[in-house]
Amino acid sequence: MKKRRKNKVRKGFTMVELMAVLIILGLLATVLVRSFMGQTDKARVITTKTNLRALHMAVMQFKMDTGQLPTEEEGLMALIEPPSELEELVDPDGYLETTEVPKDGWGNDFYFQLYPESGKQFVIISWGADGQEGGEGYDADLYSTDAE
């Protein structure tokens, strides 16, 4: 007599196969997220350095037009809304292409300081990712006088 073979029709995945796929997807997601997060922080530093250079050049142009730097109280807002006594001397379009002072890559305001310890006339500072003075890595402070 002939043995009848039953054709096994497979209708789905086993639990082991599903777990293996989930583990592989989890590992891939971890690698991608770590890679992406590192690139995001690097992009924020690059954006901040670019803004620092632009603001530094705008302050220098302000000084060339008016013969003086903005005061610390006026800060970077003088690039958009010049003091009334200097309105005749400044560029009527302002010194920035925007109507607001840009923020650093982490969304924090820049700090404007006259005659810092470095001996320069002024410096514009981003306090880094943590928004506080000092720090290392992405928390490190960035200065307009150091922007490459």
RODO-2510 file (C-alpha; in nm, 4 decimals, decimal comma):
residues 148
     n   res          X          Y          Z
     1     m     0,0000     0,0000     0,0000
     2     k     0,1016     0,3456    -0,0753
     3     k     0,1450     0,5898     0,2004
     4     r    -0,0386     0,9059     0,1534
     5     r     0,1524     1,2158     0,2228
     6     k    -0,0313     1,5001     0,3599
     7     n     0,0686     1,8252     0,1988
     8     k     0,1521     2,0620     0,4731
     9     v     0,0449     2,4067     0,3777
    10     r     0,2176     2,6693     0,5777
    11     k    -0,0172     2,9513     0,6675
    12     g     0,2055     3,1903     0,8667
    13     f     0,5272     3,2506     1,0500
    14     t     0,6318     3,0738     1,3613
    15     m     0,6858     3,2634     1,6817
    16     v     1,0630     3,2074     1,6559
    17     e     1,0738     3,3592     1,3070
    18     l     0,8749     3,6634     1,4214
    19     m     1,1017     3,7162     1,7208
    20     a     1,4120     3,6933     1,5014
    21     v     1,2734     3,9584     1,2642
    22     l     1,1800     4,1861     1,5541
    23     i     1,5269     4,1553     1,7067
    24     i     1,6939     4,2365     1,3748
    25     l     1,4668     4,5379     1,3222
    26     g     1,5382     4,6577     1,6748
    27     l     1,9133     4,6367     1,6211
    28     l     1,8887     4,8248     1,2917
    29     a     1,6735     5,0944     1,4503
    30     t     1,9253     5,1379     1,7323
    31     v     2,2146     5,1804     1,4900
    32     l     2,0206     5,4286     1,2772
    33     v     1,9006     5,6360     1,5718
    34     r     2,2510     5,6618     1,7184
    35     s     2,3897     5,7626     1,3810
    36     f     2,1118     6,0158     1,3211
    37     m     2,1394     6,1719     1,6672
    38     g     2,5116     6,2296     1,6211
    39     q     2,4481     6,4013     1,2896
    40     t     2,1777     6,6222     1,4420
    41     d     2,4139     6,7507     1,7102
    42     k     2,6877     6,8140     1,4540
    43     a     2,4408     7,0062     1,2371
    44     r     2,3410     7,2221     1,5351
    45     v     2,7049     7,3113     1,6005
    46     i     2,7582     7,3992     1,2332
    47     t     2,4415     7,6122     1,2294
    48     t     2,5499     7,7914     1,5460
    49     k     2,8980     7,8639     1,4089
    50     t     2,7469     7,9975     1,0872
    51     n     2,5120     8,2258     1,2809
    52     l     2,8007     8,3425     1,4996
    53     r     3,0039     8,4402     1,1913
    54     a     2,7087     8,6237     1,0368
    55     l     2,6317     8,8109     1,3581
    56     h     2,9981     8,9000     1,4091
    57     m     3,0184     9,0453     1,0581
    58     a     2,6924     9,2367     1,1113
    59     v     2,8265     9,3934     1,4315
    60     m     3,1462     9,4904     1,2486
    61     q     2,9396     9,6540     0,9722
    62     f     2,7344     9,8360     1,2374
    63     k     3,0585     9,9694     1,3861
    64     m     3,1865    10,0806     1,0459
    65     d     2,8640    10,2726     0,9781
    66     t     2,8178    10,4294     1,3225
    67     g     3,1689    10,4485     1,4602
    68     q     3,0701    10,2547     1,7714
    69     l     2,9672     9,9116     1,8863
    70     p     2,6230     9,8388     2,0275
    71     t     2,6137     9,8609     2,4056
    72     e     2,5662     9,5423     2,6050
    73     e     2,2148     9,6632     2,6936
    74     e     2,1261     9,7126     2,3237
    75     g     2,3023     9,3919     2,2344
    76     l     2,2294     9,2293     1,9026
    77     m     1,8877     9,3969     1,8789
    78     a     2,0746     9,7115     1,7658
    79     l     2,1353     9,5294     1,4378
    80     i     1,7597     9,5304     1,3731
    81     e     1,6330     9,8285     1,5720
    82     p     1,9149    10,0828     1,5971
    83     p     1,9190    10,3372     1,8773
    84     s     1,7310    10,6556     1,7833
    85     e     2,0446    10,8727     1,7994
    86     l     2,2110    10,6520     1,5344
    87     e     1,9183    10,6112     1,2931
    88     e     2,0727    10,8495     1,0381
    89     l     2,3975    10,6514     1,0277
    90     v     2,2767    10,2942     1,0064
    91     d     2,1664    10,0959     0,7054
    92     p     1,7884    10,1472     0,6755
    93     d     1,7448     9,7794     0,5861
    94     g     1,9214     9,6706     0,9049
    95     y     2,2215     9,4441     0,9236
    96     l     2,0465     9,1088     0,9208
    97     e     1,8355     8,9514     0,6507
    98     t     1,5705     8,8640     0,9057
    99     t     1,3526     9,0742     1,1304
   100     e     1,4658     8,8795     1,4359
   101     v     1,8044     8,8013     1,5837
   102     p     1,8729     8,4362     1,5011
   103     k     1,9034     8,1832     1,7812
   104     d     2,1713     7,9205     1,8181
   105     g     2,1243     7,5636     1,6949
   106     w     1,9523     7,4657     2,0201
   107     g     1,7021     7,7546     2,0116
   108     n     1,8784     7,9665     2,2749
   109     d     1,9606     8,3366     2,2499
   110     f     2,3150     8,4497     2,1798
   111     y     2,4954     8,6537     2,4454
   112     f     2,6719     8,9781     2,3401
   113     q     2,9681     9,0917     2,5513
   114     l     3,1922     9,3972     2,5091
   115     y     3,5656     9,3749     2,5808
   116     p     3,5849     9,0136     2,6955
   117     e     3,8893     8,8592     2,8635
   118     s     4,0277     8,7618     2,5228
   119     g     4,1162     9,1268     2,4615
   120     k     3,8902     9,1549     2,1567
   121     q     3,6434     9,4429     2,1152
   122     f     3,3442     9,2150     2,1564
   123     v     3,2344     8,8547     2,1443
   124     i     2,9067     8,6814     2,0713
   125     i     2,8581     8,3592     2,2676
   126     s     2,6403     8,0504     2,2415
   127     w     2,6306     7,8567     2,5666
   128     g     2,5993     7,5261     2,3759
   129     a     2,3445     7,2480     2,4086
   130     d     2,2930     7,2903     2,7833
   131     g     2,2377     7,6678     2,7590
   132     q     2,4774     7,7279     3,0490
   133     e     2,8267     7,8677     3,0703
   134     g     3,1021     7,6069     3,0458
   135     g     3,0666     7,2462     2,9472
   136     e     3,2283     6,9902     2,7213
   137     g     3,1356     6,8247     2,3951
   138     y     2,8061     6,9599     2,2636
   139     d     2,7591     7,1543     2,5884
   140     a     3,0773     7,3567     2,5210
   141     d     3,0482     7,7301     2,4678
   142     l     3,0971     7,8629     2,1149
   143     y     3,2449     8,2089     2,0549
   144     s     3,2184     8,4326     1,7493
   145     t     3,5896     8,5063     1,7771
   146     d     3,6636     8,1333     1,7365
   147     a     3,4115     8,0544     1,4611
   148     e     3,5920     7,9114     1,1609
***
